[in-house]
Amino acid sequence: MASFRIEGGRKLNGTITPQGAKNEALQVLCATLLTPEEVIIDNIPDILDVNNLIDLLSDLGVEVNKLATGKYSFRAKDINIEYLLTEEYKKKSSSLRGSVMIIGPLLARFGKGYIPKPGGDKIGRRRLDTHFNGFIELGAKFIYNQTDSFYTVKAKELRGKYMLLEEASVTGTANLIMAAVLARGTTTIYHAACEPYVQQLCKMLSCMGAKIQGIGSNLLTITGVESLGGCSHSLLPDMIEVGSFIGLAAMTASEITIENVSFENLGIIPRSFERLGIKMERRGDNIFIPAQKHYQIETFIDGSIMTIDDAPWPGLTPDLLSIILVVATQAKGSVLIHQKMFESRLFFVDKLIDMGAQIILCDPHRATVIGLDNHVKLRPTTMTSPDIRAGVALLIAALSADGTSVIHNIDQIDRGYQNIDIRLNALGASISRI
């Protein structure tokens, strides 16, 4: 198990470019299963979760060719459905939560799909009901083997239907869109997730010949087609990386420019960090963050304590609340962080408390942060990364601390951030991989 050794307390300076979006990559890679024709995808991040999914697609029979750095071609012409019943498949897909999104394309094109209970971050319950209830609405038969936690869906023919999702699940919406594009008739999905990455999936499918109306809204109307063709697609920059770098600049009092952020797709993210008092400037499609030693958390108009919480798009993505919480530890003022979607994602705060942060964990979903205003620096420590986002939050905390910290289990960080140590060292950080 690899670890990071971080020499904290250094000011960073320079320009950094976000990688391609991890969450978009997992969706559009699965969509390549919908056609036997070639699909070319560019700006794919070189991270564990994405690489594992590419390997899984290759094992399924997808012809994968690397054309350039971050650019691949996929041709799902000869798919071996029986591979889905092998122990090797069960082992590989159970360690990757994104693998659940192969079910929609396989069900749509081949009439069946299999998946073991997927893994991923240990951040609380992450139900799959939205996925499978939607497949059932489209006419699929669902079987769950409780003994080995194995899911099976089968359908001779999928038929379009009106459905109201019980939650605006991003992966659930993506899965149902991919199933519906080849279903007979019209499918209406209400309360659909409408994140930019879902919009990107819809745009890619439209280029392949799908008929989708309402892109960008929570009401999608999909008219099924007989087949889909090939296309070329480029991923958006990763909005979670953009937010992480804004937080990094604030915590280390550094001057950083984040290039090519696709600002129009960041939604409420810049404003959420501005609520913590962080100054930033949009320069074309770049964000410039000046070095500032102090930043003050806003209050509401009536003077009450600021609350920052997650919500379905266009609300704040839950993936950034860990970063925002860490950044608040060195702000002036107090803030309530409310993580609504996952009940275990705030449990990493005990590590920040060990570093000297003033945080009250109210319950599994809420934490109150009393900022230190940089009058007291965080202490270095040794800790273990519990998940992707908390791992990077802890890395940012370690970079701001005076002294040497060690973070174990950095495979969790590598799952979502490409060469993060190399890229931050180029800005002046001191991170050693051990």
C-alpha positions as a Markdown table, in Angstrom:
| # | Residue | x | y | z |
|---|---|---|---|---|
| 1 | Met | 0.0 | 0.0 | 0.0 |
| 2 | Ala | 1.5 | 3.3 | -1.1 |
| 3 | Ser | 1.7 | 6.5 | 1.0 |
| 4 | Phe | 2.4 | 10.2 | 0.6 |
| 5 | Arg | 5.0 | 12.0 | 2.7 |
| 6 | Ile | 4.2 | 15.7 | 2.6 |
| 7 | Glu | 6.4 | 18.6 | 3.7 |
| 8 | Gly | 3.8 | 21.2 | 4.5 |
| 9 | Gly | 3.9 | 25.0 | 5.0 |
| 10 | Arg | 5.1 | 25.8 | 1.5 |
| 11 | Lys | 3.6 | 28.5 | -0.7 |
| 12 | Leu | 2.7 | 27.3 | -4.2 |
| 13 | Asn | 2.8 | 29.3 | -7.4 |
| 14 | Gly | 2.0 | 28.6 | -11.0 |
| 15 | Thr | -0.5 | 27.3 | -13.5 |
| 16 | Ile | -2.4 | 24.0 | -13.4 |
| 17 | Thr | -4.8 | 22.3 | -15.8 |
| 18 | Pro | -7.6 | 20.1 | -14.6 |
| 19 | Gln | -7.8 | 16.5 | -15.9 |
| 20 | Gly | -10.7 | 15.2 | -17.9 |
| 21 | Ala | -13.8 | 14.6 | -15.8 |
| 22 | Lys | -13.8 | 11.2 | -14.0 |
| 23 | Asn | -17.5 | 11.0 | -13.5 |
| 24 | Glu | -18.2 | 11.8 | -17.2 |
| 25 | Ala | -15.6 | 9.3 | -18.3 |
| 26 | Leu | -17.3 | 6.4 | -16.4 |
| 27 | Gln | -20.6 | 7.2 | -18.1 |
| 28 | Val | -19.4 | 7.7 | -21.7 |
| 29 | Leu | -17.0 | 4.7 | -21.6 |
| 30 | Cys | -20.0 | 2.5 | -20.8 |
| 31 | Ala | -22.0 | 4.1 | -23.6 |
| 32 | Thr | -19.5 | 2.6 | -26.1 |
| 33 | Leu | -21.2 | -0.7 | -25.6 |
| 34 | Leu | -24.3 | 0.6 | -27.4 |
| 35 | Thr | -22.9 | 0.4 | -30.9 |
| 36 | Pro | -20.6 | -2.0 | -32.9 |
| 37 | Glu | -19.1 | 1.0 | -34.6 |
| 38 | Glu | -16.0 | 2.9 | -33.5 |
| 39 | Val | -16.3 | 5.6 | -30.8 |
| 40 | Ile | -13.3 | 7.9 | -30.2 |
| 41 | Ile | -13.1 | 9.6 | -26.8 |
| 42 | Asp | -10.5 | 12.3 | -25.9 |
| 43 | Asn | -9.3 | 13.9 | -22.7 |
| 44 | Ile | -9.7 | 10.6 | -20.7 |
| 45 | Pro | -7.9 | 10.9 | -17.3 |
| 46 | Asp | -5.2 | 8.4 | -16.4 |
| 47 | Ile | -6.7 | 7.4 | -13.1 |
| 48 | Leu | -7.3 | 4.0 | -11.4 |
| 49 | Asp | -11.1 | 3.9 | -11.7 |
| 50 | Val | -11.1 | 4.9 | -15.3 |
| 51 | Asn | -8.3 | 2.5 | -16.2 |
| 52 | Asn | -10.0 | -0.3 | -14.4 |
| 53 | Leu | -13.2 | 0.3 | -16.4 |
| 54 | Ile | -11.3 | 0.4 | -19.7 |
| 55 | Asp | -9.7 | -3.0 | -18.7 |
| 56 | Leu | -13.2 | -4.4 | -17.9 |
| 57 | Leu | -14.5 | -3.3 | -21.3 |
| 58 | Ser | -11.6 | -4.9 | -23.0 |
| 59 | Asp | -12.2 | -8.2 | -21.1 |
| 60 | Leu | -15.8 | -8.0 | -22.3 |
| 61 | Gly | -14.6 | -8.0 | -25.9 |
| 62 | Val | -14.4 | -4.3 | -26.7 |
| 63 | Glu | -11.5 | -3.5 | -29.0 |
| 64 | Val | -9.6 | -0.7 | -27.3 |
| 65 | Asn | -6.8 | 1.3 | -28.9 |
| 66 | Lys | -4.8 | 4.1 | -27.4 |
| 67 | Leu | -4.4 | 6.8 | -30.1 |
| 68 | Ala | -2.6 | 9.4 | -28.0 |
| 69 | Thr | -2.3 | 10.6 | -24.4 |
| 70 | Gly | -5.8 | 10.5 | -23.1 |
| 71 | Lys | -7.3 | 9.6 | -26.4 |
| 72 | Tyr | -8.7 | 6.1 | -27.1 |
| 73 | Ser | -10.9 | 4.4 | -29.7 |
| 74 | Phe | -13.5 | 1.8 | -28.7 |
| 75 | Arg | -15.3 | -0.8 | -30.9 |
| 76 | Ala | -17.8 | -3.0 | -29.2 |
| 77 | Lys | -18.3 | -5.3 | -32.2 |
| 78 | Asp | -17.8 | -8.7 | -30.6 |
| 79 | Ile | -19.0 | -8.7 | -27.0 |
| 80 | Asn | -18.6 | -11.9 | -24.9 |
| 81 | Ile | -21.7 | -11.8 | -22.7 |
| 82 | Glu | -20.7 | -15.0 | -21.1 |
| 83 | Tyr | -17.7 | -13.3 | -19.6 |
| 84 | Leu | -20.2 | -11.6 | -17.2 |
| 85 | Leu | -20.8 | -14.9 | -15.5 |
| 86 | Thr | -17.1 | -15.5 | -14.7 |
| 87 | Glu | -15.4 | -15.2 | -11.3 |
| 88 | Glu | -12.9 | -12.8 | -12.9 |
| 89 | Tyr | -15.6 | -10.4 | -13.9 |
| 90 | Lys | -17.3 | -10.6 | -10.5 |
| 91 | Lys | -14.0 | -9.7 | -8.8 |
| 92 | Lys | -13.1 | -6.9 | -11.2 |
| 93 | Ser | -16.5 | -5.2 | -11.4 |
| 94 | Ser | -17.3 | -5.5 | -7.6 |
| 95 | Ser | -14.3 | -3.3 | -6.9 |
| 96 | Leu | -15.5 | -0.5 | -9.2 |
| 97 | Arg | -18.8 | 1.3 | -8.6 |
| 98 | Gly | -18.8 | 2.8 | -12.1 |
| 99 | Ser | -19.2 | -0.7 | -13.5 |
| 100 | Val | -22.9 | -0.6 | -12.7 |
| 101 | Met | -23.4 | 1.6 | -15.7 |
| 102 | Ile | -22.6 | -1.2 | -18.1 |
| 103 | Ile | -26.0 | -2.7 | -17.3 |
| 104 | Gly | -28.1 | -0.2 | -19.2 |
| 105 | Pro | -26.2 | -0.5 | -22.5 |
| 106 | Leu | -26.0 | -4.3 | -22.3 |
| 107 | Leu | -29.7 | -4.6 | -21.5 |
| 108 | Ala | -30.6 | -2.3 | -24.4 |
| 109 | Arg | -28.4 | -4.0 | -27.0 |
| 110 | Phe | -28.2 | -7.6 | -25.9 |
| 111 | Gly | -31.2 | -8.0 | -23.7 |
| 112 | Lys | -29.4 | -9.0 | -20.5 |
| 113 | Gly | -26.9 | -7.8 | -18.0 |
| 114 | Tyr | -25.2 | -9.0 | -14.9 |
| 115 | Ile | -23.4 | -7.1 | -12.1 |
| 116 | Pro | -22.2 | -8.0 | -8.6 |
| 117 | Lys | -22.8 | -5.5 | -5.9 |
| 118 | Pro | -20.4 | -2.7 | -6.9 |
| 119 | Gly | -17.7 | -1.3 | -4.6 |
| 120 | Gly | -16.2 | 2.2 | -4.5 |
| 121 | Asp | -16.0 | 4.7 | -1.7 |
| 122 | Lys | -17.1 | 3.7 | 1.8 |
| 123 | Ile | -19.2 | 6.8 | 2.3 |
| 124 | Gly | -22.5 | 5.3 | 3.5 |
| 125 | Arg | -25.4 | 3.6 | 1.7 |
| 126 | Arg | -25.5 | 4.1 | -2.0 |
| 127 | Arg | -28.6 | 2.4 | -3.2 |
| 128 | Leu | -29.1 | 1.0 | -6.7 |
| 129 | Asp | -32.9 | 1.0 | -6.5 |
| 130 | Thr | -33.2 | 3.9 | -9.0 |
| 131 | His | -31.3 | 1.9 | -11.6 |
| 132 | Phe | -33.2 | -1.4 | -11.3 |
| 133 | Asn | -36.7 | 0.0 | -10.7 |
| 134 | Gly | -36.2 | 2.0 | -13.9 |
| 135 | Phe | -35.2 | -1.1 | -15.8 |
| 136 | Ile | -38.3 | -2.9 | -14.5 |
| 137 | Glu | -40.4 | 0.0 | -15.7 |
| 138 | Leu | -38.9 | -0.5 | -19.2 |
| 139 | Gly | -39.9 | -4.1 | -19.1 |
| 140 | Ala | -36.9 | -5.9 | -17.7 |
| 141 | Lys | -37.1 | -8.8 | -15.3 |
| 142 | Phe | -34.9 | -8.3 | -12.2 |
| 143 | Ile | -33.3 | -11.0 | -10.2 |
| 144 | Tyr | -31.2 | -10.5 | -7.1 |
| 145 | Asn | -29.1 | -13.4 | -5.7 |
| 146 | Gln | -28.7 | -12.5 | -2.0 |
| 147 | Thr | -26.2 | -15.3 | -1.4 |
| 148 | Asp | -23.5 | -13.9 | -3.6 |
| 149 | Ser | -24.9 | -10.3 | -4.0 |
| 150 | Phe | -25.3 | -10.7 | -7.8 |
| 151 | Tyr | -27.8 | -8.7 | -9.8 |
| 152 | Thr | -29.3 | -9.9 | -13.1 |
| 153 | Val | -31.6 | -8.1 | -15.5 |
| 154 | Lys | -33.1 | -9.6 | -18.7 |
| 155 | Ala | -35.6 | -8.4 | -21.3 |
| 156 | Lys | -36.7 | -9.7 | -24.7 |
| 157 | Glu | -37.7 | -6.2 | -25.6 |
| 158 | Leu | -37.5 | -2.8 | -23.7 |
| 159 | Arg | -40.5 | -0.5 | -24.2 |
| 160 | Gly | -40.5 | 3.2 | -23.5 |
| 161 | Lys | -42.5 | 4.4 | -20.5 |
| 162 | Tyr | -43.1 | 7.5 | -18.3 |
| 163 | Met | -41.1 | 7.2 | -15.1 |
| 164 | Leu | -40.7 | 9.5 | -12.1 |
| 165 | Leu | -37.4 | 8.8 | -10.4 |
| 166 | Glu | -37.4 | 8.6 | -6.6 |
| 167 | Glu | -34.1 | 10.4 | -6.5 |
| 168 | Ala | -32.1 | 12.4 | -9.0 |
| 169 | Ser | -29.4 | 9.8 | -9.1 |
| 170 | Val | -26.6 | 10.7 | -11.6 |
| 171 | Thr | -25.5 | 7.2 | -12.3 |
| 172 | Gly | -29.1 | 6.0 | -12.2 |
| 173 | Thr | -30.2 | 8.6 | -14.7 |
| 174 | Ala | -27.2 | 7.8 | -17.0 |
| 175 | Asn | -28.0 | 4.1 | -16.9 |
| 176 | Leu | -31.7 | 4.6 | -17.7 |
| 177 | Ile | -30.9 | 7.0 | -20.6 |
| 178 | Met | -28.5 | 4.4 | -22.1 |
| 179 | Ala | -31.2 | 1.7 | -21.8 |
| 180 | Ala | -34.0 | 3.9 | -23.2 |
| 181 | Val | -32.2 | 5.1 | -26.4 |
| 182 | Leu | -32.7 | 1.6 | -28.0 |
| 183 | Ala | -36.1 | 0.9 | -26.4 |
| 184 | Arg | -39.2 | 0.7 | -28.5 |
| 185 | Gly | -41.4 | 3.8 | -28.2 |
| 186 | Thr | -40.9 | 6.9 | -26.1 |
| 187 | Thr | -39.4 | 7.1 | -22.6 |
| 188 | Thr | -40.0 | 10.1 | -20.3 |
| 189 | Ile | -37.7 | 10.4 | -17.3 |
| 190 | Tyr | -38.9 | 13.0 | -14.8 |
| 191 | His | -36.7 | 14.1 | -11.8 |
| 192 | Ala | -33.7 | 13.2 | -13.9 |
| 193 | Ala | -30.2 | 14.3 | -12.8 |
| 194 | Cys | -29.1 | 17.1 | -15.1 |
| 195 | Glu | -25.4 | 17.5 | -14.2 |
| 196 | Pro | -23.1 | 18.7 | -17.0 |
| 197 | Tyr | -21.7 | 15.2 | -17.2 |
| 198 | Val | -25.2 | 13.8 | -17.9 |
| 199 | Gln | -25.7 | 16.5 | -20.5 |
| 200 | Gln | -22.4 | 15.4 | -22.1 |
| 201 | Leu | -23.6 | 11.8 | -22.2 |
| 202 | Cys | -26.8 | 12.9 | -23.9 |
| 203 | Lys | -24.9 | 15.0 | -26.4 |
| 204 | Met | -22.6 | 12.1 | -27.2 |
| 205 | Leu | -25.6 | 9.7 | -27.6 |
| 206 | Ser | -27.3 | 12.3 | -29.9 |
| 207 | Cys | -24.2 | 12.3 | -32.1 |
| 208 | Met | -24.5 | 8.5 | -32.3 |
| 209 | Gly | -28.1 | 8.9 | -33.5 |
| 210 | Ala | -30.1 | 8.9 | -30.3 |
| 211 | Lys | -33.2 | 11.1 | -30.1 |
| 212 | Ile | -33.2 | 12.9 | -26.7 |
| 213 | Gln | -35.1 | 16.1 | -25.8 |
| 214 | Gly | -34.8 | 18.2 | -22.7 |
| 215 | Ile | -31.0 | 18.0 | -22.3 |
| 216 | Gly | -30.0 | 20.1 | -19.4 |
| 217 | Ser | -33.3 | 19.8 | -17.6 |
| 218 | Asn | -34.8 | 17.3 | -15.2 |
| 219 | Leu | -37.4 | 16.1 | -17.7 |
| 220 | Leu | -36.0 | 14.0 | -20.5 |
| 221 | Thr | -37.9 | 12.6 | -23.4 |
| 222 | Ile | -36.2 | 9.8 | -25.3 |
| 223 | Thr | -37.5 | 8.3 | -28.5 |
| 224 | Gly | -36.0 | 4.9 | -29.1 |
| 225 | Val | -34.1 | 4.1 | -32.3 |
| 226 | Glu | -33.2 | 0.8 | -34.0 |
| 227 | Ser | -29.4 | 1.3 | -33.7 |
| 228 | Leu | -26.6 | 3.7 | -32.9 |
| 229 | Gly | -23.5 | 4.6 | -34.8 |
| 230 | Gly | -20.0 | 5.8 | -33.9 |
| 231 | Cys | -18.9 | 9.3 | -32.9 |
| 232 | Ser | -16.1 | 11.3 | -31.5 |
| 233 | His | -16.4 | 12.9 | -28.1 |
| 234 | Ser | -14.2 | 15.0 | -25.7 |
| 235 | Leu | -14.6 | 15.1 | -22.0 |
| 236 | Leu | -15.2 | 18.2 | -20.0 |
| 237 | Pro | -12.5 | 19.2 | -17.4 |
| 238 | Asp | -13.1 | 17.8 | -14.0 |
| 239 | Met | -15.1 | 20.3 | -11.9 |
| 240 | Ile | -14.1 | 18.5 | -8.7 |
| 241 | Glu | -10.4 | 19.1 | -9.5 |
| 242 | Val | -11.2 | 22.7 | -10.2 |
| 243 | Gly | -12.8 | 23.1 | -6.8 |
| 244 | Ser | -9.9 | 21.2 | -5.1 |
| 245 | Phe | -7.3 | 23.5 | -6.6 |
| 246 | Ile | -9.3 | 26.6 | -5.5 |
| 247 | Gly | -9.3 | 25.2 | -2.0 |
| 248 | Leu | -5.6 | 24.3 | -2.2 |
| 249 | Ala | -4.7 | 27.9 | -3.2 |
| 250 | Ala | -6.7 | 29.3 | -0.2 |
| 251 | Met | -5.3 | 26.9 | 2.4 |
| 252 | Thr | -1.7 | 27.4 | 1.4 |
| 253 | Ala | -2.1 | 31.2 | 0.7 |
| 254 | Ser | -0.8 | 30.6 | -2.8 |
| 255 | Glu | -1.2 | 32.4 | -6.1 |
| 256 | Ile | -2.5 | 29.8 | -8.6 |
| 257 | Thr | -4.1 | 30.0 | -12.1 |
| 258 | Ile | -6.4 | 27.1 | -13.1 |
| 259 | Glu | -6.5 | 26.8 | -16.9 |
| 260 | Asn | -9.3 | 25.7 | -19.2 |
| 261 | Val | -11.9 | 25.1 | -16.5 |
| 262 | Ser | -15.1 | 25.3 | -18.8 |
| 263 | Phe | -16.4 | 28.0 | -16.5 |
| 264 | Glu | -19.9 | 27.8 | -17.8 |
| 265 | Asn | -20.2 | 24.2 | -16.6 |
| 266 | Leu | -19.0 | 25.0 | -13.0 |
| 267 | Gly | -22.4 | 26.2 | -11.8 |
| 268 | Ile | -22.4 | 27.2 | -8.2 |
| 269 | Ile | -18.9 | 26.0 | -7.4 |
| 270 | Pro | -17.0 | 29.3 | -7.7 |
| 271 | Arg | -19.7 | 31.1 | -5.6 |
| 272 | Ser | -19.6 | 28.4 | -2.9 |
| 273 | Phe | -15.9 | 29.1 | -2.4 |
| 274 | Glu | -16.4 | 32.9 | -2.5 |
| 275 | Arg | -18.8 | 32.4 | 0.4 |
| 276 | Leu | -15.8 | 31.3 | 2.4 |
| 277 | Gly | -14.1 | 34.6 | 1.6 |
| 278 | Ile | -11.8 | 33.3 | -1.2 |
| 279 | Lys | -11.1 | 35.9 | -3.9 |
| 280 | Met | -10.9 | 34.7 | -7.4 |
| 281 | Glu | -11.0 | 36.2 | -10.9 |
| 282 | Arg | -12.3 | 34.8 | -14.1 |
| 283 | Arg | -9.9 | 35.4 | -17.0 |
| 284 | Gly | -11.4 | 34.0 | -20.1 |
| 285 | Asp | -11.8 | 30.3 | -19.4 |
| 286 | Asn | -9.2 | 30.4 | -16.6 |
| 287 | Ile | -9.6 | 31.1 | -12.9 |
| 288 | Phe | -6.9 | 33.2 | -11.1 |
| 289 | Ile | -6.7 | 32.9 | -7.3 |
| 290 | Pro | -4.4 | 35.5 | -5.7 |
| 291 | Ala | -2.4 | 34.7 | -2.6 |
| 292 | Gln | -4.4 | 35.7 | 0.5 |
| 293 | Lys | -3.5 | 35.0 | 4.1 |
| 294 | His | -6.9 | 35.7 | 5.5 |
| 295 | Tyr | -10.4 | 35.0 | 4.1 |
| 296 | Gln | -13.6 | 35.5 | 6.0 |
| 297 | Ile | -16.7 | 33.4 | 5.8 |
| 298 | Glu | -19.9 | 35.2 | 4.9 |
| 299 | Thr | -23.0 | 35.2 | 7.0 |
| 300 | Phe | -26.6 | 35.2 | 5.8 |
| 301 | Ile | -28.4 | 38.5 | 5.5 |
| 302 | Asp | -29.8 | 38.3 | 9.0 |
| 303 | Gly | -26.3 | 37.6 | 10.4 |
| 304 | Ser | -26.9 | 33.9 | 11.1 |
| 305 | Ile | -24.2 | 31.4 | 10.6 |
| 306 | Met | -23.5 | 30.4 | 7.0 |
| 307 | Thr | -24.7 | 26.9 | 5.9 |
| 308 | Ile | -23.1 | 25.2 | 2.9 |
| 309 | Asp | -24.9 | 22.0 | 1.8 |
| 310 | Asp | -25.0 | 19.7 | -1.2 |
| 311 | Ala | -28.0 | 19.3 | -3.6 |
| 312 | Pro | -28.8 | 17.9 | -7.0 |
| 313 | Trp | -27.5 | 20.0 | -9.9 |
| 314 | Pro | -27.5 | 23.0 | -10.2 |
| 315 | Gly | -26.9 | 22.7 | -6.4 |
| 316 | Leu | -23.4 | 22.1 | -5.0 |
| 317 | Thr | -22.0 | 18.6 | -5.8 |
| 318 | Pro | -21.4 | 16.5 | -2.6 |
| 319 | Asp | -18.0 | 15.6 | -3.9 |
| 320 | Leu | -16.7 | 19.1 | -2.9 |
| 321 | Leu | -18.0 | 19.3 | 0.6 |
| 322 | Ser | -14.9 | 17.6 | 2.0 |
| 323 | Ile | -12.7 | 20.2 | 0.4 |
| 324 | Ile | -14.9 | 23.1 | 1.5 |
| 325 | Leu | -14.9 | 21.8 | 5.1 |
| 326 | Val | -11.0 | 21.7 | 5.1 |
| 327 | Val | -10.8 | 25.2 | 3.6 |
| 328 | Ala | -13.1 | 26.5 | 6.3 |
| 329 | Thr | -10.8 | 25.4 | 9.1 |
| 330 | Gln | -8.4 | 28.3 | 8.3 |
| 331 | Ala | -11.1 | 30.9 | 7.4 |
| 332 | Lys | -12.3 | 33.6 | 9.8 |
| 333 | Gly | -15.7 | 32.8 | 11.1 |
| 334 | Ser | -17.9 | 29.7 | 11.3 |
| 335 | Val | -19.9 | 27.6 | 8.9 |
| 336 | Leu | -22.2 | 24.6 | 9.1 |
| 337 | Ile | -21.4 | 21.9 | 6.5 |
| 338 | His | -24.5 | 19.8 | 5.8 |
| 339 | Gln | -23.7 | 16.6 | 3.8 |
| 340 | Lys | -27.2 | 15.4 | 2.9 |
| 341 | Met | -26.6 | 12.6 | 0.5 |
| 342 | Phe | -24.1 | 10.3 | 2.3 |
| 343 | Glu | -24.1 | 9.6 | 6.0 |
| 344 | Ser | -20.4 | 8.6 | 6.4 |
| 345 | Arg | -18.6 | 11.2 | 4.4 |
| 346 | Leu | -17.9 | 13.5 | 7.3 |
| 347 | Phe | -16.3 | 10.9 | 9.5 |
| 348 | Phe | -12.8 | 11.9 | 8.3 |
| 349 | Val | -13.0 | 15.1 | 10.4 |
| 350 | Asp | -11.5 | 13.3 | 13.4 |
| 351 | Lys | -8.2 | 13.4 | 11.5 |
| 352 | Leu | -8.5 | 17.2 | 11.0 |
| 353 | Ile | -9.3 | 17.5 | 14.7 |
| 354 | Asp | -6.1 | 15.7 | 15.5 |
| 355 | Met | -4.3 | 18.3 | 13.4 |
| 356 | Gly | -5.8 | 21.1 | 15.5 |
| 357 | Ala | -8.9 | 22.0 | 13.6 |
| 358 | Gln | -11.9 | 23.2 | 15.5 |
| 359 | Ile | -14.8 | 21.1 | 14.3 |
| 360 | Ile | -17.9 | 19.9 | 16.0 |
| 361 | Leu | -19.4 | 16.8 | 14.3 |
| 362 | Cys | -23.1 | 17.3 | 15.1 |
| 363 | Asp | -24.2 | 14.0 | 13.5 |
| 364 | Pro | -23.3 | 11.8 | 10.5 |
| 365 | His | -24.5 | 14.6 | 8.2 |
| 366 | Arg | -23.5 | 17.9 | 9.8 |
| 367 | Ala | -20.3 | 19.4 | 11.1 |
| 368 | Thr | -19.8 | 22.9 | 12.4 |
| 369 | Val | -16.4 | 24.4 | 11.6 |
| 370 | Ile | -14.9 | 27.3 | 13.7 |
| 371 | Gly | -12.2 | 28.8 | 11.5 |
| 372 | Leu | -8.7 | 29.5 | 12.9 |
| 373 | Asp | -8.1 | 32.5 | 10.6 |
| 374 | Asn | -4.5 | 31.2 | 10.0 |
| 375 | His | -3.6 | 32.3 | 13.5 |
| 376 | Val | -2.9 | 28.7 | 14.4 |
| 377 | Lys | -1.6 | 26.4 | 11.7 |
| 378 | Leu | -2.7 | 22.8 | 11.4 |
| 379 | Arg | -0.3 | 20.3 | 13.0 |
| 380 | Pro | 1.3 | 17.6 | 10.8 |
| 381 | Thr | 0.2 | 14.0 | 11.5 |
| 382 | Thr | 0.0 | 10.5 | 10.1 |
| 383 | Met | -3.4 | 9.5 | 8.7 |
| 384 | Thr | -5.2 | 7.2 | 6.3 |
| 385 | Ser | -7.3 | 8.2 | 3.3 |
| 386 | Pro | -10.8 | 6.8 | 3.7 |
| 387 | Asp | -12.1 | 7.8 | 0.2 |
| 388 | Ile | -11.2 | 9.8 | -2.9 |
| 389 | Arg | -12.5 | 13.2 | -1.9 |
| 390 | Ala | -11.6 | 13.0 | 1.8 |
| 391 | Gly | -8.1 | 11.8 | 0.7 |
| 392 | Val | -7.5 | 15.0 | -1.3 |
| 393 | Ala | -9.0 | 17.1 | 1.5 |
| 394 | Leu | -6.5 | 15.6 | 3.9 |
| 395 | Leu | -3.7 | 16.2 | 1.3 |
| 396 | Ile | -4.6 | 19.9 | 1.2 |
| 397 | Ala | -4.7 | 20.0 | 5.0 |
| 398 | Ala | -1.2 | 18.4 | 5.1 |
| 399 | Leu | 0.2 | 20.9 | 2.5 |
| 400 | Ser | -1.0 | 23.7 | 4.7 |
| 401 | Ala | 0.4 | 22.3 | 8.0 |
| 402 | Asp | 3.9 | 23.2 | 9.3 |
| 403 | Gly | 5.9 | 20.0 | 9.2 |
| 404 | Thr | 5.9 | 16.5 | 7.8 |
| 405 | Ser | 2.6 | 14.5 | 7.4 |
| 406 | Val | 2.1 | 11.0 | 6.0 |
| 407 | Ile | -1.1 | 9.8 | 4.3 |
| 408 | His | -1.5 | 6.1 | 3.8 |
| 409 | Asn | -3.9 | 4.3 | 1.4 |
| 410 | Ile | -3.3 | 6.8 | -1.3 |
| 411 | Asp | -4.7 | 4.3 | -3.9 |
| 412 | Gln | -8.0 | 6.0 | -2.9 |
| 413 | Ile | -6.6 | 9.3 | -4.1 |
| 414 | Asp | -5.2 | 7.8 | -7.3 |
| 415 | Arg | -8.6 | 6.5 | -8.1 |
| 416 | Gly | -9.8 | 10.0 | -8.9 |
| 417 | Tyr | -6.7 | 12.3 | -9.3 |
| 418 | Gln | -4.2 | 11.9 | -12.1 |
| 419 | Asn | -0.5 | 12.1 | -11.0 |
| 420 | Ile | -1.6 | 14.6 | -8.2 |
| 421 | Asp | 1.8 | 14.5 | -6.5 |
| 422 | Ile | 3.7 | 15.3 | -9.7 |
| 423 | Arg | 1.4 | 18.1 | -10.7 |
| 424 | Leu | 1.4 | 19.7 | -7.3 |
| 425 | Asn | 5.2 | 19.4 | -7.0 |
| 426 | Ala | 5.4 | 21.4 | -10.2 |
| 427 | Leu | 3.7 | 24.2 | -8.3 |
| 428 | Gly | 6.3 | 24.0 | -5.5 |
| 429 | Ala | 4.7 | 21.4 | -3.2 |
| 430 | Ser | 6.9 | 18.7 | -1.6 |
| 431 | Ile | 5.1 | 15.4 | -1.9 |
| 432 | Ser | 7.0 | 12.1 | -2.0 |
| 433 | Arg | 5.3 | 8.8 | -3.0 |
| 434 | Ile | 6.6 | 6.1 | -0.6 |
